[in-house]
Amino acid sequence: MNYSNIMKEIKTTRDFKSTTVKREILDKIVNEGKASLTDIELEIVLFEDGKKAKENLQGKAGYFGKFIESPHYIAVIGNKDQKAKEKAAYAIEAMRFTAHAENLGTCWITVPDTAEIKNDLSIDSSKNLLAFMAVGIRYSGIFKKDIQEKAFRQGATEIAYLDTWGYSPSWEELEQRGLADIFYFTRFAPSWGNRQPWKFLVANEKVILGVKKDYKEDVELDTGIVKFYFEKSCIDHGINAVISNESSMEDIEAMIGEDYEVRGVYTL
Ligand SMILES: Cc1cc2nc3c(=O)[nH]c(=O)nc-3n(C[C@H](O)[C@H](O)[C@H](O)COP(=O)(O)O)c2cc1C
């Protein structure tokens, strides 16, 4: 799969046809999500018949209680910790990319992890509902054209700082480090409310991911998504980005802004 092309093309679909998608295609999408979960135990649940989920979640899930109607939904469930949510987001993006390659539309949906909703969805109450998406055929009929554009994104030179936190490099400077294209694609990462609550610092052969501290809404999901975009862009461009366990995180934390926290350190 060429991830970069999809990063550029993919956008949220909020208007789905009621026509269902073939089971084998839905299985292919779910399997891609499972394949991305090698080092963590999470489950992916397909709601092939989305009707019941739709009835139950109407008014309870989605931004401002606006639920997105679709013939199918997919949830990632498991035990909650920071890493689990990040990985759940990673799996959802892997599935969204596969769905896009199959010419389908997808939408992340914010679903509260409450006992009531887990009961509505027949999910084991001991598990956490980590991430949720809609999948189906984009509506592009005569009366309801799929005219929604991809939402605005910050530029590559706005999401990456060079050498010093706060120094926005020129495109040429990023190119000299061989990272201009990487950030050009990474910036397309979707986020809750499209807030893009992250910045990267390129310094000493490392790329540090800083995510806003005061940011409550699904910050772990946004972190997992931006890691997916950064890591897959690196793969597409032949860069080996290894996430490292730093022995001295204090030194690394001191390199980034006070209102951000380190969520990943890559060695290039
Ligand atoms: C964690 C997360 C939760 C989201 N929840 C919703 C939602 O409940 N309803 C909705 O319409 N869009 C939701 N979105 C979609 C974002 O609004 C969308 O990805 C962002 O605005 C970028 O738009 P684009 O993908 O079309 O470029 C969510 C996205 C993320 C990453």
The ligand as an ORCA input file, in Angstrom:
! r2SCAN-3c Opt
* xyz 0 1
  C     -10.557     10.962     17.786
  C     -11.471     11.564     16.742
  C     -12.829     11.675     16.990
  C     -13.686     12.202     16.013
  N     -15.036     12.253     16.266
  C     -15.884     12.692     15.289
  C     -17.301     12.706     15.505
  O     -17.796     12.303     16.547
  N     -18.096     13.172     14.505
  C     -17.584     13.627     13.315
  O     -18.351     14.047     12.457
  N     -16.242     13.625     13.074
  C     -15.376     13.150     14.015
  N     -14.024     13.136     13.787
  C     -13.499     13.538     12.463
  C     -12.715     14.852     12.478
  O     -13.584     15.946     12.661
  C     -11.931     14.974     11.176
  O     -11.019     13.900     11.106
  C     -11.158     16.255     11.058
  O     -12.012     17.358     11.118
  C     -10.377     16.302      9.738
  O     -11.257     16.245      8.647
  P     -10.925     15.415      7.336
  O     -10.635     14.005      7.781
  O     -12.130     15.468      6.455
  O      -9.756     16.045      6.679
  C     -13.157     12.647     14.763
  C     -11.782     12.520     14.521
  C     -10.947     11.997     15.483
  C      -9.493     11.848     15.167
*
